[in-house]
Each structure stands twice: as structure tokens, then as C-alpha cells.
Amino acid sequence: MKIIDCITYFKEPMLFEIRLNILEKFVDEFLVCEAKYTHAGEKKDLNFNINNFKNFKKKINYIVVENEPRDLTSIKNFAGTSNSLLRSNAQKRILHQREAIFREVKKKNKNDWVIYSDSDEIPNLELFNLKDCKKKIVLFNQKLFYYKFNLSLPGFSWFGSKACRVRDLNSITDLRNIKTKKYDWWRVDTLFKNNKFINLEIVNDGGWHFSEIKSPEEIFEKHQNDEHHDEFELTNIGLDDVRKMINNRYIHYDHKADKKDFSSKWGKDVKVKLSKVSEEELPKYLIQNKNKYNIWFDNF
């Protein structure tokens, strides 16, 4: 039985290096999938360089998605296109990339464990032995951080990393979309749903979502090219706004707001304050190597 850690990759070499060092003693294979197109549809160079991670090369399986999905909606005029079409195409590109991971994972032993995350969502396997788990699905309840490794969004849980055995994997997207709660035994509807489970384990203190541990320029580029690039365009947030957010320790997105109310959840006027946390809440590897990553700590 092996543990296979799967991520999609954009341009996060530092976070991937940290991920490798945190998970290396628990994970048997790191499956990294990169696409030649952004979620916004822009053609891009491949950014992943396995030679940057020489100590881990034997454990890394790197796959490339060469082409865009065939079922994209044709868009000739970006400015005149509805947000729903832009979002739909972005979701199709994400699905296409995840399906490449799924095809590779299904070649593995049926009893192997698969973890799927974005690259900045790192599960905590120190206190939870995945190989001994008898549950069908495992969800990692993670702390959410922004801009710096020790700046957290208080009172909010993030279920980024999710895991199951190969035999129980219908698709990577189904795994990603599993509801973040354990349902009671009498919930018959779970028998007919791919996103609701009774036989499920929630790992509290389940890791760290290090969101936007990047320069202002990199954060701005990320938002222009990710799944929600259509909404980001509507916010009119510019590079200077991103710099102000970092300097003043707030985010532009309210995770607790009604997702249908665009103006209250995302924009220049949305200012959700971040809190500095104790280093005890961080991975041991980061604390032991703080000098190496010191610029990514809030030291004030």
C-alpha cells in the first residue's frame, strides 16, 4: 500500500519545496500535473523543473496536459462575454487537468491512498496514519493563511486536502467536491450521491492552506489566470490594491459572505483582517528552517 500525493501546478516552486519536505517521510509518490494553458485560457510555458528538487526526484511523477479540452465554448470577444461562460470554460480546463491525474492514478494498486490538493494546501500527516485508516473518505480540516506563513484568517476552517483509496476514486473532481461533513447512518440519500458520505473521517488539525504566499505581482497574476478570473476582473482590484492588502494585513474576499452576493464577498471595499499566530501552529519544517524563509514571516 502506497500514499500518492497529487497536485495541479502553476508556478509555486517554494511552496512545492516546502510540501515535499513536510510530506516526504509519509508519501511514496508525488504526482504533479501541469497544463500548457491557464484556467483563463492563456497559453503558458511549463514552469515545473524537477531538477530544482534533486533530493526528491525519485518520488516525483510529473505529467503534462498538452491541449485544452475539446468542449470549450468558443469566445471571440472577451469583453462582451458573460461571466458564466468564462467560468464554465475555466471549470472545464480544471476538470481536464484533474482527469489527467485520474488516468494516471487509476494505474496504481487499488489499495493505494490518493490525496488530492492544490499545491498550497498541505495535509498534516504527523498525527494521522493514513495507511491505518479504515474509512472510505478522509478530509483534512486545515488552517487558512494569507501572504505570510504566520498570518491566519481566524475562526475559519478550510477543507483543501481530501483522500481515498484508488478503488474508491470515481474522479478527482468528485473527490474534491465531497461535502465537508459526516452524514448520519440513516441518510439513505448518501447511497445515490458522489459527494455525501457516512463512512468518512475528518482530521482536525489537518494541515495548512498557505494561500497567496507570493509577491504582489505573483498574486495579481494568479488572480488573472485562475478559476475565478472572471470575478476578479469585475472587482477592478489592481496591483497597488494588492500591495495595500499585504501591507495592512487584510484580504479582499469574505469567505463567510453569501456567495451569490458578489459585492459583499469580493472587492476593494471588502477588508477581512488577518491575525498573527503562534509558530507552534506551523509545520515543524518551517520553524526549523525559518531563516531560509524569513521574508515570508510577519515579524512585526
C-alpha positions in Angstrom: 0.0 0.0 0.0 1.3 3.4 -1.0 0.3 7.0 -0.5 0.2 9.2 -3.6 0.1 12.9 -3.2 -1.5 14.6 -6.2 -1.5 18.3 -7.1 -2.0 20.6 -10.0 0.9 23.0 -10.6 1.0 26.6 -11.8 4.1 28.4 -10.5 4.8 27.7 -6.9 8.4 26.3 -6.5 8.9 27.5 -2.9 5.6 26.0 -1.7 6.2 22.8 -3.5 9.6 22.5 -1.9 8.1 23.0 1.5 5.4 20.5 0.7 8.0 17.9 -0.3 9.9 18.4 2.9 6.8 18.2 5.2 5.3 15.1 3.5 8.4 13.2 2.2 8.5 10.7 5.1 4.8 9.8 4.7 4.3 10.0 0.9 5.6 7.3 -1.6 4.9 9.3 -4.8 4.3 13.0 -5.6 2.2 13.3 -8.7 2.5 16.7 -10.2 0.3 17.8 -13.1 0.9 21.0 -15.1 -1.0 22.3 -18.1 0.2 24.4 -21.0 -2.9 26.7 -20.6 -4.0 28.7 -17.7 -7.6 28.4 -16.4 -8.3 31.6 -18.2 -7.2 30.0 -21.4 -3.9 31.8 -21.9 -1.1 29.7 -23.4 1.8 29.4 -20.9 5.3 28.0 -20.6 5.9 25.0 -18.4 7.1 26.2 -15.1 7.9 23.0 -13.2 11.5 22.0 -13.1 12.2 18.7 -11.5 15.9 19.5 -11.3 15.1 22.1 -8.6 14.1 19.2 -6.3 17.0 16.8 -6.8 16.7 15.1 -3.4 13.1 14.1 -4.3 13.4 13.2 -8.0 12.8 9.5 -7.4 9.5 10.2 -5.8 8.2 12.8 -8.3 6.0 11.8 -11.2 5.5 14.8 -13.5 2.8 14.8 -16.2 1.9 17.5 -18.7 -1.5 18.4 -20.1 -0.7 19.5 -23.7 -4.0 20.7 -25.0 -7.2 22.4 -23.9 -10.4 20.4 -23.5 -12.4 19.9 -26.7 -15.8 21.0 -25.3 -14.9 24.6 -24.6 -17.4 27.3 -25.6 -16.0 29.4 -28.4 -15.4 33.0 -27.2 -14.2 35.6 -29.7 -14.8 38.8 -27.7 -13.7 38.6 -24.0 -15.1 42.0 -23.1 -18.6 41.1 -24.4 -18.7 37.6 -22.9 -20.9 36.8 -19.9 -19.1 35.7 -16.7 -21.0 32.4 -16.7 -19.4 31.3 -20.0 -15.9 32.4 -18.8 -16.4 30.5 -15.5 -17.7 27.4 -17.4 -14.6 27.3 -19.6 -12.3 27.7 -16.6 -14.1 24.8 -14.9 -13.7 22.7 -18.0 -10.0 23.3 -18.1 -9.7 22.4 -14.4 -11.6 19.2 -14.9 -9.4 18.4 -17.9 -6.3 18.7 -15.8 -7.8 16.7 -13.0 -8.8 13.9 -15.4 -5.1 13.6 -16.5 -4.3 12.9 -12.8 -7.2 10.5 -12.6 -6.0 8.4 -15.6 -2.5 8.2 -14.1 -3.8 7.3 -10.6 -6.1 4.5 -11.9 -3.0 2.6 -13.0 -1.9 2.2 -9.3 -2.8 -0.5 -6.9 -6.4 -0.4 -5.9 -5.4 -0.3 -2.2 -3.1 2.8 -2.6 -4.2 6.0 -1.0 -4.7 9.1 -3.1 -4.5 12.6 -1.6 -5.6 15.5 -3.9 -5.0 19.1 -3.1 -4.0 22.4 -4.7 -0.2 22.8 -4.2 -0.7 25.3 -1.4 -2.9 23.0 0.6 -0.6 20.8 2.7 -2.2 17.9 4.8 -0.8 17.2 8.2 0.1 13.5 8.4 2.2 13.8 11.6 -0.8 12.9 13.9 -2.8 10.8 11.5 -1.7 7.5 10.0 -3.5 7.3 6.6 -2.3 3.7 5.9 -4.1 2.5 9.1 -7.4 4.3 8.3 -10.4 2.1 7.7 -12.7 4.9 6.5 -13.6 5.3 2.8 -13.0 9.1 2.7 -10.6 11.3 4.6 -11.0 15.1 4.8 -8.3 17.3 6.3 -9.6 20.3 8.2 -6.9 22.9 7.7 -5.9 26.4 9.0 -6.1 29.2 6.4 -3.1 31.6 6.0 -2.5 34.5 3.7 0.6 36.4 2.5 2.8 35.2 5.3 3.2 31.8 6.9 2.1 33.2 10.3 -0.8 35.4 9.2 -4.1 33.5 9.5 -7.8 34.0 8.9 -9.2 33.4 12.4 -12.2 31.2 13.0 -12.3 29.7 9.6 -11.8 26.0 8.6 -10.6 25.0 5.1 -11.1 21.5 3.8 -8.5 21.5 1.0 -6.8 18.1 1.0 -9.0 15.1 0.6 -8.1 11.4 0.3 -9.5 8.0 -0.6 -8.2 4.7 -1.9 -7.8 4.1 -5.6 -10.6 1.6 -5.6 -13.0 4.2 -4.2 -12.0 7.0 -6.6 -14.6 7.9 -9.2 -12.8 11.0 -10.4 -10.5 13.7 -8.9 -13.3 16.3 -9.2 -15.7 14.1 -7.3 -13.1 13.7 -4.5 -12.6 17.5 -4.5 -16.3 18.2 -4.3 -17.2 15.9 -1.3 -19.3 17.7 1.3 -17.3 18.6 4.3 -19.4 16.8 6.9 -20.0 13.2 8.1 -23.6 12.2 7.5 -25.7 10.1 9.9 -26.2 6.3 9.2 -29.8 6.8 8.3 -29.2 9.2 5.4 -30.3 7.0 2.6 -29.5 9.7 0.0 -25.8 9.1 0.5 -26.2 5.9 -1.4 -27.0 7.8 -4.5 -24.7 10.8 -4.2 -21.0 11.1 -5.1 -20.5 14.0 -2.6 -22.1 12.8 0.6 -20.6 10.1 2.8 -21.3 8.3 6.1 -18.1 6.3 6.1 -15.9 9.4 6.4 -13.1 10.6 8.7 -12.5 14.3 9.4 -8.9 15.1 10.5 -8.9 18.2 12.7 -5.6 20.0 12.9 -5.4 18.6 9.4 -2.8 20.9 7.9 -2.2 24.3 6.4 -3.6 26.2 3.4 -0.9 28.7 2.6 -2.8 30.9 0.2 -1.0 33.6 -1.7 2.4 33.3 -0.1 3.7 35.3 -3.1 4.9 38.7 -4.2 2.2 41.3 -5.1 3.0 40.8 -8.7 2.6 37.0 -8.5 -0.7 37.3 -6.6 -2.1 39.6 -9.2 -1.0 37.2 -12.0 -2.6 34.3 -10.2 -6.0 36.0 -9.9 -5.9 37.0 -13.5 -5.5 33.4 -14.5 -7.3 31.1 -12.0 -10.8 29.7 -12.0 -12.3 32.9 -10.7 -10.6 35.2 -13.1 -13.9 36.4 -14.4 -15.0 37.7 -11.0 -11.6 39.2 -10.3 -11.9 41.3 -13.5 -15.2 42.8 -12.0 -13.5 43.8 -8.8 -11.2 46.3 -10.5 -8.5 45.3 -8.0 -5.2 46.5 -9.3 -1.6 45.7 -8.3 -1.4 48.7 -6.0 -4.5 47.4 -4.2 -2.8 44.0 -3.7 0.2 45.8 -2.2 -2.1 47.6 0.3 -3.8 44.4 1.3 -0.5 42.8 2.1 0.9 45.8 4.0 -2.3 46.2 6.0 -2.9 42.5 6.7 -6.4 42.1 5.2 -7.9 40.1 2.4 -10.3 41.2 -0.3 -12.6 38.2 0.0 -15.1 37.4 2.7 -15.3 33.6 2.9 -18.4 33.8 5.2 -20.5 36.1 2.9 -23.3 34.9 0.7 -21.6 33.6 -2.4 -24.4 34.9 -4.6 -23.9 38.5 -3.3 -20.8 39.5 -5.3 -20.4 43.0 -3.8 -20.3 41.7 -0.2 -18.0 38.8 -0.8 -15.3 40.3 -3.0 -14.0 43.7 -3.9 -11.9 46.8 -2.9 -14.3 47.6 -0.1 -14.2 44.1 1.5 -11.5 44.1 4.2 -11.3 41.0 6.3 -8.5 41.3 8.9 -5.8 38.7 9.3 -4.3 37.7 12.7 -0.7 36.8 13.5 -0.5 33.3 15.0 2.0 31.4 17.2 4.7 29.5 15.4 3.5 26.4 17.3 0.6 26.2 14.8 3.0 25.9 11.8 4.7 22.8 10.4 7.9 21.8 12.2 9.9 22.0 8.9 9.0 25.7 8.6 10.1 26.6 12.1 13.3 24.6 11.8 14.1 26.4 8.6 12.7 29.8 9.4 16.0 31.6 8.4 15.6 30.2 4.9 12.0 31.5 4.6 12.3 34.5 6.9 10.9 37.1 4.4 7.7 35.1 4.3 7.1 35.6 8.0 5.3 38.6 9.5 8.0 39.7 12.0 6.2 42.9 13.2 
